[in-house]
Amino acid sequence: MLLTPSAKLPRPRMGTTTLPAPVRGLNLHDGLANQKPDDALILDNWFPETTYCKVRGGYSSHATGVGAAILSHMEWAGPTSRKAFAAKTTDIYEVTAAGAVGAAAVSSLTVGYWQHVNFTTAGGSFLVLANGSDDVRNYDGTSWTSPAITGVTSSTLITPVVHKSRLWFIQNGTTKAWYLPASSIAGAATGFQLGEQFAMGGYLAAAGVVSSDGGSNSTADYMCFISSKGEVAIYAGADPADAATWSRQGIYKVAAPIGRRCAVQIGGDLAILTESGIVSMRQVMSLGKEQAERGAITYRIDRGISDDYGSYSGNSGWEMILHSRTHQLIVNVPTSSSAAKQYAMNIQTGSWCTYSGLNATCWGLLNGNLYFGSSAGTVWRAETGYQDNGAAITAELKTSFQPYGPKGRICRITQARPLFTAGGRVVPALRVDVDFKNTTPSDNDKFPVSAGSMGSSWDVGLWDTATWGDTDSPYADWISVTGIGTTAALHLRTQTNGISVKLNAIDVQYESSKEMAL
């Protein structure tokens, strides 16, 4: 950097600019010099909405007393009511109501990692479960049963999928799928061998349904069989026994899928979690593997997922869940047997962030609300309130590197003003990194955070004195920062307890010159 005695320097230019909130989300793909102003290098516990970023929702205790790690959370969806169940290795408990669980609904099991689907026939509405070790189980809203499935050993079946009013299963550790008679939850299963379709070998890992026209239960719904090597066999038709209507549409290649819960339906599309990111089957079918990966759902965070898979591939608990109410897709990454991190995507914009502090072993829904299980045997309700079980939520954000003032000139950042809309005053910690210094501080090195104030509940705080927590107000305080370079990124951390927080933009004040004084 060229330094000149201050007496010989022209007066620096003073300027103020406004940096938008990073609503394009986390960008781990593009080079540091090629990112847009609304990209982020760190976006943890900040969810990118369309025009602002908000601190994610908190969580609170829902059901307790399961006594061991919860490995599955499942919802029975009846015509007028819904119920939830949580499974540990040996038992399944009802967890519809909040509080301590009662006696186990199903006992003497050997595996708690179930795959499930809801299926309605003339005989009722059923939750269908399979895990490849215990017999298939059905729940009809009142009773649990083991359906009489013949032709195959029921305990070898996994991954129930509904396609064209028919239940399909995969036989664990094989390349064979099985289907039941139409609109039936039991009866004679018929085998469907797919081994000859997979040139790369492996076994059937998962299955799902994709629609080419975006509909559901339409003539364009295709059955997808996903191998452990990433080959996907696509079939059209309703009855596999009818050669006139059932036909293979093609074999497509994606990266190897991660785990049994690697596929989730988003509208008419099928998203598949793979070792290199999440791919859209509709894109794969129309564009091919290479182009589809370039336009993958996780394109801007693929490197993060790939690195995490390299570190945590041996851990159980990888899965995806779609939460329509908050329009987010969540990918659970188990970092140990008791801890996890998440990637979360706004399904309306395709923007990503990360979540920390949610140590989920599994995820599930009940009545449109989001829940996760823990290694300690508690079911937590997520996206509720603004506290993590009574504790503050720490959120961290680092903007992309941008020039301030004329491009290529040295600038001195002097102040920054985050523009918040919040339920109480937010006191963030803020610093500036310059000239593409993109280091992530360790837990022991992170700069301090002052907690934001927590508002009072209505009719509890003193009138004209208390800050009301249920009323969002604008907050915009200048914070002194120091950074000299040709580009700068703002690094912000907040710790808030009991208040909603939205970041709309950041005003930045700077000085710029071709040279800076000593």
Residue, then its C-alpha position, 0 to 999 in steps of 0.5 A: m500500500l502506498l503511504t504518503p506524508s499527510a501534508k502532501l495529500p489531497r483532502p480525502r473524499m467522504g461518502t456514505t453508501t447503503l449495502p443491501a441485506p444479503v438476501r441472495g444468501l450464502n455464496l460459497h461458489d463464486g470467487l471473492a472478487n465476483q460476488k454481488p453486494d447482496d451475497a454473504l460469506i457467512l449467514d448463520n442463523w439469519f434467514p434470507e427473506t425476499t427483501y430482508c434477513k431475519v434471525r431464525g425462529g427459536y425452539s421450545s420443549h414439546a415432548t419429554g421422557v422418551g429416554a433415548a435418542i429420537l431417530s424418527h418423527m412421523e405425522w399421521a395425517g387423517p381427514t380431520s385430525r393429525k397425530a405425531f409419533a417419535a421413535k427411538t431404537t426400541d419403541i414408538y411414542e405418541v408425541t401429539a400433546a406437549g409434556a411427558v410421554g406416556a407408555a410406548a405405543v409400539s415396543s420390542l423393536t430393533v431399529g428406530y430409523w423409519q421411513h414413512v408415508n401417509f396413504t388413504t384407501a377406502g378402508g381409512s387413512f394410514l401412516v405406513l412405516a418401514n425400516g428394513s429390520d422390523d415388520v412394516r407397521n400401519y397406524d389408522g388413527t386409533s390402532w397399530t397393526s403389522p399388515a399381512i404382506t406376502g411374497v416378500t419378508s415384511s421386515t426387509l422392506i424400507t422406503p414406502v412410496v405412493h405412486k398412482s394409488r399404489l404402495w411401493f417399497i424397496q427391499n433393503g440391500t438389494t436392487k429389487a422393489w415391491y408393490l402392492p395391489a392398487s389402493s391396498i395396504a396389505g396383500a400379495a406383493t409383486g417384485f420388480q427387479l431393477g438390477e439390470q438397469f444400473a450399469m454402475g452396480g450398487y443397491l436401491a437407496a431410495a425412491g420418489v415421484v416426480s411430475s413433468d407438469g408440476g401436478s400431483n397424481s397426474t398422468a405425468d407422474y413418474m416413479c423414480f428408483i435411486s441407486s446407491k451409486g446415483e443412477v436414477a431409473i424413471y418409469a411411467g404408467a400406473d400398473p407395472a404388470d401392464a406392459a402396454t402402459w408401464s415403460r422405462q423413460g430413461i436412466y439418469k445419473v446424479a452424484a451418490p445419494i446421502g442416506r435413506r432420507c435423501a429425497v423430498q418432494i417440492g411441488g411436482d419436483l423431486a429434490i435429491l440430496t447427494e454427495s455434491g449437493i441437492v439436484s432437481m430431478r426435473q432439471v436432470m431429466s430435461l438438461g442432463k447431469e452436468q447442466a443440472e449440477r451447474g444449476a443445482i438447487t444448492y449451486r451456491i453452497d455445494r462446496g459446503i455440503s461436499d466438505d461436510y459430507g467428507s467430514y461427517s459421512g459416517n454419522s446417522g441423521w442426514e435428511m431433508i425436510l420441507h416446511s411450507r409454512t416458513h417456505q424453507l427447505i432444511v438439510n440436517v447435517p449430523t456433526s456427531s451423535s448429539a450435535a448437528k448443523q443445518y443448511a436452510m433454503n428459502i424455496q421462494t428465492g433459492s437463497w441459502c443460509t446455515y443454522s447452528g444451535l439446533n442439535a437435531t437427530c431428526w425432523g418432522l411436522l405436526n399440523g404444519n408446525l416444525y419439530f425436531g428430536s434430540s439425542a437426549g429424548t426430547v422433541w422440540r418445537a422449532e420456529t417458535g418464539y425468539q429464544d432457544n429454550g429460554a436462551a439468546i440466539t446468536a446470529e452471525l453475518k459477513t457480507s461479500f467484499q465490495p469496493y467503496g468509492p471509486k473502484g480500485r482506490i484505497c478507502r477507509i471505513t469509519q462507521a457502519r449503521p445496521l438498519f434493523t426492524a426489531g422488537g427491542r434495541v439490537v446492540p451488534a458487534l461489528r468489524v471490517d475485513v479488507d482486501f479479501k481477508n476472509t478468515t472465520p474466527s474460531d469459537n475462542d476468537k470471536f469478537p464479543v456480542s452485546a445482547g439486545s434488549m428483551g421486550s416486555s409482554w403486553d400488560v406486564g411492563l410499566w406503561d410508558t416505560a417498558t419496551w414492548g416485545d411484540t411491536d417491531s420498531p426501526y433501530a439505526d445506530w452508527i457504530s465506529v469501525t476501522g478498515i483500510g483497503t481497496t475492498a471491504a466486507l462487514h462482519l456482524r454478530t448479534q445476540t438477542n433474547g426474546i425479540s424479533v430481528k430483521l436486517n434491512a440494509i447497512d449504511v457505510q461511511y467511508e473516506s476514499s483517496k488514491e493514497m492514504a496518510l501515514 
